[in-house]
Amino acid sequence: HVQNGKGNGIWVKSSGLGLYRKNKIHANKAAGCKVSDSGGGEFDENDVAKNGAGGVLITSKSNPHFHHNKIHGNTLSGVLVSFCGFGLLEKNHIYGNLGPGFITEMQGNPTVKHNEISNGPAGGV
């Protein structure tokens, strides 16, 4: 369990990699999963919920692979890809976040395939 942290739940940065599988990433003050500064990694079958700055944040030329995750109930967006972030996001269930389910802004350029995005009061994408 990665929960109740004062910052990001998992933060991969500075060309970091890794496999993050079957974690409960809940109730952190910042993002549940943040990938920045050319970070990467594989995130598979995680439950990302109730984080203060959104579920997943991908920025700064990062290129992670998120698949088969549940991303729900976060205070901001489910997924935010920004500031030249990339990434492959496929077969995730993104639902019930207070902000939009998925945001791409400021030259974010992810590949998004076969995700289910639903039940967000602020819109899906």
C-alpha positions as CSV (number, residue, x, y, z in Angstrom):
1,H,0.0,0.0,0.0
2,V,1.2,3.5,-0.9
3,Q,-1.2,5.7,1.0
4,N,-1.6,8.8,3.2
5,G,1.7,10.4,2.0
6,K,2.4,14.1,2.3
7,G,3.4,14.3,-1.4
8,N,3.0,12.0,-4.5
9,G,2.3,8.4,-3.9
10,I,4.8,7.1,-6.5
11,W,7.1,9.6,-8.2
12,V,9.3,8.4,-11.1
13,K,11.7,11.1,-12.3
14,S,15.1,11.9,-13.9
15,S,15.0,9.0,-16.4
16,G,13.8,6.5,-13.7
17,L,12.1,3.3,-14.7
18,G,10.5,0.4,-12.9
19,L,7.5,-2.0,-12.7
20,Y,4.7,-0.9,-10.4
21,R,2.1,-3.7,-10.2
22,K,-1.0,-4.4,-8.0
23,N,-0.5,-1.4,-5.6
24,K,-3.1,0.5,-3.7
25,I,-2.2,4.1,-4.2
26,H,-4.7,6.0,-2.1
27,A,-5.2,9.3,-0.2
28,N,-1.8,11.0,-0.9
29,K,-1.7,14.8,-0.7
30,A,-0.4,15.3,-4.2
31,A,-0.7,13.0,-7.3
32,G,-1.2,9.2,-6.9
33,C,1.4,8.5,-9.6
34,K,3.7,11.3,-11.0
35,V,6.1,10.7,-13.9
36,S,8.3,13.6,-14.8
37,D,11.7,14.7,-16.2
38,S,12.1,11.9,-18.8
39,G,10.8,9.2,-16.4
40,G,9.2,6.0,-17.6
41,G,8.2,2.7,-16.1
42,E,5.3,0.3,-16.4
43,F,2.2,0.7,-14.2
44,D,-0.1,-2.4,-14.2
45,E,-3.2,-3.3,-12.2
46,N,-2.9,-0.6,-9.7
47,D,-5.8,1.0,-7.8
48,V,-5.2,4.8,-7.8
49,A,-7.9,6.6,-5.7
50,K,-8.7,9.6,-3.6
51,N,-5.4,11.5,-4.2
52,G,-5.3,15.3,-3.7
53,A,-3.7,16.4,-7.0
54,G,-5.2,13.8,-9.3
55,G,-4.6,10.2,-10.1
56,V,-1.9,10.2,-12.7
57,L,0.3,13.1,-13.8
58,I,2.7,12.7,-16.7
59,T,5.0,15.7,-17.6
60,S,8.4,16.8,-19.0
61,K,9.2,14.4,-21.8
62,S,8.2,11.4,-19.7
63,N,7.0,8.2,-21.5
64,P,5.4,5.7,-19.1
65,H,3.1,2.8,-19.9
66,F,-0.1,2.6,-17.8
67,H,-2.4,-0.4,-18.4
68,H,-5.2,-2.2,-16.6
69,N,-5.3,0.3,-13.8
70,K,-8.4,1.6,-11.9
71,I,-8.1,5.4,-11.5
72,H,-11.0,6.8,-9.6
73,G,-12.3,9.1,-6.9
74,N,-9.3,11.6,-7.2
75,T,-9.8,15.2,-6.2
76,L,-8.7,16.6,-9.6
77,S,-8.5,14.8,-12.9
78,G,-8.0,11.1,-13.3
79,V,-5.1,11.5,-15.8
80,L,-3.3,14.7,-16.8
81,V,-0.7,14.7,-19.5
82,S,1.1,18.1,-19.8
83,F,4.3,20.0,-20.5
84,C,5.5,17.7,-23.4
85,G,4.6,14.5,-21.5
86,F,4.0,11.4,-23.6
87,G,3.0,7.9,-22.5
88,L,0.9,4.9,-23.5
89,L,-2.3,4.6,-21.6
90,E,-4.4,1.5,-22.5
91,K,-7.2,-0.6,-21.0
92,N,-7.5,1.5,-17.8
93,H,-10.8,2.2,-16.1
94,I,-10.9,5.9,-15.3
95,Y,-14.1,6.9,-13.4
96,G,-15.7,9.1,-10.7
97,N,-12.9,11.7,-10.5
98,L,-14.0,15.1,-9.4
99,G,-12.2,16.8,-12.4
100,P,-12.2,15.5,-16.0
101,G,-11.4,11.9,-16.5
102,F,-8.5,12.7,-18.9
103,I,-6.8,16.0,-19.7
104,T,-4.1,16.6,-22.4
105,E,-2.7,20.2,-22.4
106,M,0.5,22.2,-23.0
107,Q,2.0,20.0,-25.7
108,G,1.1,16.7,-24.0
109,N,1.0,14.0,-26.6
110,P,0.0,10.6,-25.1
111,T,-1.2,7.5,-27.0
112,V,-4.6,6.5,-25.5
113,K,-6.2,3.2,-26.4
114,H,-9.2,1.1,-25.2
115,N,-9.7,3.0,-21.9
116,E,-13.1,3.2,-20.2
117,I,-13.7,6.8,-19.0
118,S,-17.0,7.4,-17.1
119,N,-19.0,8.9,-14.3
120,G,-17.0,12.1,-13.9
121,P,-19.0,15.3,-13.1
122,A,-16.6,17.5,-15.0
123,G,-16.5,15.5,-18.3
124,G,-14.7,12.6,-19.8
125,V,-11.9,14.0,-22.0
